[in-house]
Amino acid sequence: MAAQQISPEDLVGAIAAAGDQVAQGWMKLAAQWPQGAPAAWLPPAADTGRVQALQKSFLEQQTRLWTSMLAGNDAVVAKPEPGDRRFAAQAWRENSYFNYLKQSYLLTSQYMNAIADAASLDAGAKARLRFAVKQWTDAMCPANFAATNPEALRQAIESQGESITRGLANLLADARRGRISQSDESAFGVGRNLAVTPGTVVYENDLMQLIQYAPATRQVGVRPLVMVPPCINKYYILDLQPENSFARYALEQGHTVFMVSWRNVGPEQGHYGWDDYLQLGILEPFRIARRITRADRVNALGFCVGGTLLGAALAVQAAKGEDSVASVTFLTTMLDFSEPGTLGVFVDEASVRAREAAIGAGGILPGRELDSVFSALRANDLIWPYVVNNYLLGSAPAAFDLLYWNADGTNLPGPMYCYYLRHTYLENKLSAPAALANCGVPVDLGRVRQPAFVYSSREDHIVPWRAAYRTLALLGGEKHFVLGASGHIAGVINPPSKNRRSFWVGEPYPAEPQAWLEAAREQPGSWWPRWAQWLERFKGGTRRAPRQPGSAAYRAIEPAPGRYVKQRAQ
């Protein structure tokens, strides 16, 4: 039915009826849960006394809330956690009906999560139970449903149903895309206003293109800086818009910067494995950058999975007696996977075997599947707000470069992905000396003796900062650790011009991360200048900036950002 054909009276009546049904469901749950909790929701081998205490408390709080609503007192029994934006609208506080729904939901959610915590399970099984319960409780938030979201109801009434029409149109458009839109994609374009730092593709193989950026200073360091971004995303996270481009910042510090641009692989590249990524994606760019600049060594930087690959590649070089890297920077990187964070709930022997059987010998892992996993880790930030905004309110998502990039994933070859899952997340063998053989040699991170700058983000949900901190104990050389504020991406992409957030530094580095943090000093602003100051001493002197990219042996192929980064995952 067209929007103009819906009368406000019919609309209000239909929504009110649906709202009553949902409200009755919440009231029924509140009244019946403590007396007869479904067995499927009770954890195995739980502490009976603790569960009974939780049930008693839950019943008392729900009763107090229900009695308060009937009396018109609007007592505060449960509050959202700090930073929880789901209940920001005034109606959640000022309207008795919605205030009751909010608090009843919060009590139920808290109760279910507490019940999961009461389970007598091993650490891995309990983490999976907690994750599953949180996914369910997050999904059942009344803000996620049109009939119990006051803003959605207000928008529908005031627009005479137009917001519903727009929401359905947004839903259909996202269904065609196969994902929830998180950003106004029309606002951005790779090579138009993202990844626009001037540069040239000077080399390519089946897995990557190598970009050499144009210098930004008259004098540059003798040794180039080779950046290795995560292979599960596009490289331009390090070269977003000019004002927040990490690559541009490095150029302005007088470095000749080379960037690895990973290919969005298709079935024809589905046979490549972990060693191929080390050889073609890490060691080969080192060789090319050295030949073009005629430098003795390079400085290397790895971000996330790019850092994990970089660490393994450096261990390969150490085993072979090669010394082509002067310093190494690890950004939000795990080399020790003993504390993998929430991602660990997706990895167990059965799931890895299933992957190996499906794509371990060949095939691809679609980038969209990885995008869904990462979004699920922060569903209340990356899924449900956009369900509400796009479908219930009928609004368009805002233009946000980080979220545009976040939706632009890459496919991975099955053999490479399965090797990565088994030997890092599942078995944590990269951290054990000589437990793995890469490129024909046993790898030992303790033999990696290059000076290392290790950065982590305090609120990182993908690479927990404590896991990144444990890199210090694995490497054999001089180390410098910096802990930044915010999360996996926003903590890294924090240009000094914004003068935002803060970071923590301090020495010495005790074995336990928490002991380090308690003694660390917090400093305001971006960590980028500290990194630039640290890297300055590894330039190997300075020389005049080159006038042309590449060399006689490595001529320009095409302007940056190149073809590979523009290939979308299918």
N, C-alpha and C positions, 0 to 999 in steps of 0.2 A: 504494500500500500504506500502511495506517495505521502510525503510528510504533510502536505497541505490538506490531506483527506482525513487526518486524525484530529478529532476534536479534543481540546484540553480536558474536557470532562471524562471522555472515554479513556484517555491516556492515564489520567490520575487514578481512575477507578481500577484499571488493569494493574498498574504498578502497585497500588495500595493492597490489592488482593494478593498479589505475589509476595509483597513485603510481609503481609500477615502470615502467610504460609511459612516463609523463611524464619520469621520471628518465633512462631510456634515450635518450629523444629529446634531452634536454639533453646527455648524454654524446656522442651521435653528432654533434651540432652542434659541440661543443667539439673533437672529434677531426678532423672533416672540413672545417670551415670554412676554415682557413688554406690547405689544399692546393687547394681547388677552390671558391672563393667564387662564388656565383651571380652571373652577369653583371648581373642586374637590380639587385643591391645595390651594385655598384661605381659610383661617380659618373662622369659623363662628363668626359672630358678631365682626369682626375685626375693629380696628380703621382705618376708610377709609383714613383719612389724612396721617396716618403713612404708610399705604400700598402704597399709591400713591407716597410718598416720597421715599420709598424703590424701587419702580418700576422705578422711574425717575433716581435714582442713579445707579441702575443696568444697565439700558439702556445706560447711559453715559459711564460707565466703559467698558461695552462690545463693545461699538462703538469705544472707544479709543483703546482698545486692538486690535480689528479687523483692524483699520486704521494703527496702529503701525506695525502689521504683514505685511500688504500689502506694507508698505513703507520700510520694512526691518530694523526697528529700535529696535524691541524686547523690548518694554517698560515693566517695572515691574508695573503691576496694582494690582496683588494679590499675596500674599506670603503664603506658607504653615505655619501652626502653628508650634511653636518650638517643636521638638520631632517627627514631622510627617515624617516618613521614606519612605513614598510611592514614593516620587519623588527624591530619593537620586542619581539616575543615572545622569551622566553628560548631557546626551541627553535632559533631561527635561529642562535644562538651556541653552544649547549651540545650540540646533537644533530649528529653528524658528517654525517648524510645531508642535513639541512636547511641546515646551514652550507655544504655543498658546493653545493647548488642555488642558494643566495643568491649566493655568490661567483662561480659560473659565470655566472649571469645578469648580475651587475654587470659582469663582464669583457666579456661579449658586448655588453651595452648600450653600455658605454664605447667599445668597438671600432667599433660601427656608427655612433655619433655622430661619432667621429673620422674615419671614412671619409667621412661627409657633409661634414665640414669640409674635407676634402682636395679637394673638387670645384672645378674651375676654371669657375665660373659667375658671372654678374653677381649683385649683392647681392640683388635680389629673388628670383631663382631659387634661390640658395643658402638664403635664409631659408625658402622653401617646402619645400626638400628637408630642411632641419634639422627643421622642424616635423613633416613627415610621418614621418621616422625616429623622432623622439621619441614621437609618438603610438603608433607600432607597438611600440617597445621598452617604453613604459609599459604598454601593454595586455598584453604577454607576460610581465609580472612573475609569478613563480611564486606570489606571495601572492594573485594574483587567481583562482586555481584551487583548487577544493576538495581535489583529490588532492595538492596540493603546498603547502598552507597548514597548518602544524602546529596553529594555533588552531582552524581549522575541523574538523580531524580530532579534536582533543581534545573539542571541543564535541559533535560527532556521537556519539562513543563514550560520553561521560559522560551525555548526554541520551537514549541509546538511540535515536537517530535523530530525536528531537523537534526539534532545531535544523534539521535538513534539511526537516522538514515546515513549520516556521515560515518558513524561507527561501523555500520554494516559494510559500507563501501571500503573502509580501511581494513576490515576483517577479510573481505574477499581479495583485496589487493595483496595482503600479507600471505593469504593462503596460496596465491599464485607464486609468490616469492619463495614460499616454504619456510618462512621465518618471521618473527615479530620485528617490525621496524623500530629501531632505537634512535634513529637520527633522520633528519631531513636529507635524504640522499641526493636530492636535486641541488643542494647547496654546495656540494663538493665534487671534485673531479681530480683524479690522479694525473699530474702534469698540468692541471689548470690552476688550482690553488692549494693542492697538496703535492709533496715531492717536487717542488719547483726550484730547489737549489741547483744552480747551473752545473752541469757535469756531462760526462760522455761515457758510454759503454765501450770499454776497451778490450773486453774478452768475454767469451761465453762458452759454456759447454752444456751438456744435457741437463744439468741440475741447477745452474746458476748463471747470472750475468754479473760481471764485475764493473762497477761504476767508479770512475775517477772524477772527483769533483774539481771544478775550477778553483784555483787558489783565491783567497780573500785578502791576502797580505803580500807585500813585496818580497819579504823574506819568509822562508818556510823551513821547518825542521828537515834535516837530512833524512831521517827515518820516517817513513809514512805510517799512518794509522789505518789499520784494516779493521772495519767494523763487521761483526757477524751477528745479524739480527736473528730472532727465532724463526725457524723454518716452518712453523705452524701458522705464521702470519706474514703479512707483507712487510718489506723492509722500511716502509715510509713511516712507521712509528718513530723512527729516529730522524725523520725529515718531514714533519707535518707542515704546518704553515711557517712562514719565515720567522715569526716572533717566538715560536716554541720548537724550532728545529735544533736538535742536538748535533746533527751533522754540521749545520751552518755555524753553530757555536764553536765546534772544534776547528773549523776552518779559520774562524776569526782569531783563534789562539795561535795561528801560524803552523797548522799541520796540513800535510798533504793527505787527504782522506780518500780511502777506497771503501766502497760499500758492496757487500755481497747481496745480490737480489735473487732470492730463491725462486725457482720455477714452480709454477702451480702444476704439478705433475698430472699426467693423464695415464691411461692404460699402457701406453707405449713405454713409460718410465716406471711401470709398476714392479719391475724386478730389482730395483736398486736397494741396497742394504746400508747398514750403519757405516761400514768401512768406505763405501762409495761416497757418502756424505763427508767423511773425514778427508778423503783424498781429493775429491772434486770440489768440495764446498769450503774447505778450510786450508789445507796444505797447498792446493793449487793457487788460490788467491795470494797466499804468502809469497810464493815463487814469482808470480806475475808482478806483484807490487814491487818486489825487490829488483827485478830486472828493469822495470820501467824507470824507477827512481835511482837505480844503481846504488842502493843502500846496502850496508852490511847486514842489517836486520830490520824488522818491522816492529811497531807496537801494535798489539792486538786487543780487541774489545769484543766481548760476547755478551749477549742479552738473553736471559731465560734459557730456552733449549739451545740457543746459539752458544751460550756460555758452557753448557754441558758438553756440546760437541767440541768446543774450543779446548776445554780441559783435557778431553780424551786425545785430541790431536797433539797437544803439547806433550802428553805422556808418551805418545808414539814417537815424537821427535827425540825425547829424552832417551828412550830405549835404543834408538838408532844412533845416538851421539850427535844429533843435528842441533844447531843453535842458530835459528833464523828469527827468533823473537826476543826483543829487548825487555819488554814489559807486558803485563797482561791485566786487563780490567774485566772483572766479572760483575755484571749488573743483574740483580735478582736471579741468581743462578743456584741450582742445587747440584752438588757433586756427591754429597752424602745424603742418601734418600731414606735414612732411618726414621726421619720425622717428616713424611711427605705432605702432611696437612690433609685437608678434606679430599684432595684428589686421590688419596690412598684408598678411599672407600670404593672406588671404581675398579680397583686392581686386586685380584686374588688369583690363585692357581687356575681355577675353573674358567674365569673370564679370559685370562691370557691364553690358555689352551684353545679356547673357542676362537679367539682372534687368529692364533697361529694356524688353526685348521682352515679358517676361511681365507685369509690373505697372507699368511706367513711365507708361502712359496711364490707369491705374486699377486698383484692386484693393488688397489688403492684404498686408503681410508679417506672418505669424503671430508673436506674441511668443514662442511656444515655440521657434521656429527660432533666434531671437536668444539665448534662454537656452542652447540647446545649444552655440552658438558660444562663448559666454563660459565655459561649463563646460569646453569642450575646451581653452581656453587654459591651464587649470590642472587637467588631468585627474587628477593625483595628489593633488589637494586636493578636487576637486569631483565626481569621477566614481568612481574606483576604491575609495576608502575606503568609499563607501556601497554599492558592489557587494559588497565583502567583508562589511561589517557587516550589511547587510539580507538578503543572499541566502546567503552562505556560513556566517555565524554565526547567522543567524536572529534577529537582534536588531532592535529598533526604533530609529530615529534619535533623537538627543537633541533636546530643545526648544531652538531657537536662533533668536532673532528675526531676525537678519541673513539667515540662510539661508531662513527662511520668506518674507521679503520677496524674496529673490533668485529664488524660484520663482514669484513673482506678477508676471509680465511683462505687457507691453501690446503690442497690435498697432500697426503703423504704416501709414499710407496709402502705397501704392506710389509715387506721384509724389514725395512728400516724401522717402522713403527713397532712391530712385534719385538724386535731385538731391544729397542729402547724400553718398552714396557717390562720385559722379563728381566733384563740385566741391571736396570736402575730401580724402578719403582718396586718390583716384586722381590728381587734378590739382592739389591744394593751392592752389586759386585764391583762397580766402578771405584768405590771407595776402598776396596780391599786390595792390597798390593799383589799384583800379578794374578788376580783372580780372573781377569779377562785378557784375551789376546785380540788386539786390533791391528789391522794392516800387517798381520804376520808377526807381531812382536807382543810380549806381555807388557801390560801398561801398569804403571805405578805412579800415582799422583805425587807421591813423596819425592820423586825425582824431578818434578817440575820446580825449578829453582829460580825462575824469573820473578822479579819484584811484582807483587800483585796488589791491586786496588780492588777491594771487595765491597760492593754496595748492596744493601738490602733495604726494603721498605717495611716499616713497623707493622702496618695493617695489611700486609700482603696475604691474600687468601690462596694464592697459587704456589708461591715459594715462601713458606713461613720464614720469618727473619732468623729464627733460631737455627733452622736448617742451613740457611746461607752462611751464618756465622761459623758453622762447623767446617766450612771450607778452609778456614785458617789452620785447623789441625791437620789437614790433608796435604797441603802444599809445603814444599821444602825450602822456599826462599823467604825474603823479606815480605811482610804483609802490612796492609793498611786497611782498616775496616771503618766504614761509615754507615750509620743507620739513619735513613730518612723517614720523614713522616708520610702518611697517606699509604696508598696501596700499590699494587704490582706495576701499574702503568703510570698513574698520576704522580706517584712518588719519584719515578725516574724522570718524567717529562715535567720538569720544574725549573724553567729558565730564570736566571737571576733578575731579569727585567721585571718580573712579576713581584719579586720580593715577598714570596709566600712561603708558608710552612716553616719547617726547621729540620735540623739533623743533629745526631749525636756522635761524638767522637771520644776517644780516650784510649790510653794504653796503661798497663799491659793488657794482654788478652788471655784471661783465665779460661779453663776448659769449659765452664758452664756459662752459657750466654747471659743468663739472668744476673750472674755476678758481675759480668762486664757492664750491663746496662745500669746497675745500681751505682756504679762508680763513674759512668760516662758523663760528659758535659754536653748540655743542649746548647746549640747555637742557632740563631734565627736565620731565615732565608734559604737560598738554594745551595745544594751541595756541589753544584757544577764548578764554581771557582776553586774549591778545594781540590777537586779532581784535576783541573787544569794545572794548578800549581804543582801537584804531585807528578803529573806526566811531563812537565817541562824539562826535567832533568834527564829524560830518556830520548830527547830529540836527536842526539848525536851531533849537535852543532846546527848551524843554519846555512842556507844557500839561497841564491836567487830563485824565486818562484818560477816554475816552468811556464813557457809561453803557450805550449800546445799540450794536449793530453796524449797519453800513450807514448809510443816510441816507434822506431822503424819496424820492429818486429810485432808490435801490438798497436795497430792503427785503429782509429775511431770506427766503430760499427754503427752506432746511432746515438742521438742525443739522449741524455737522461730524461725521464726515468726508465726508458727502455721498454721492450715488449713484454718481458716476463711478468713485471709487476702489474700490468694491465689485464692479464688473463684472470678472469673470475672463476671461482670454483663452481663446478657444475654438479 
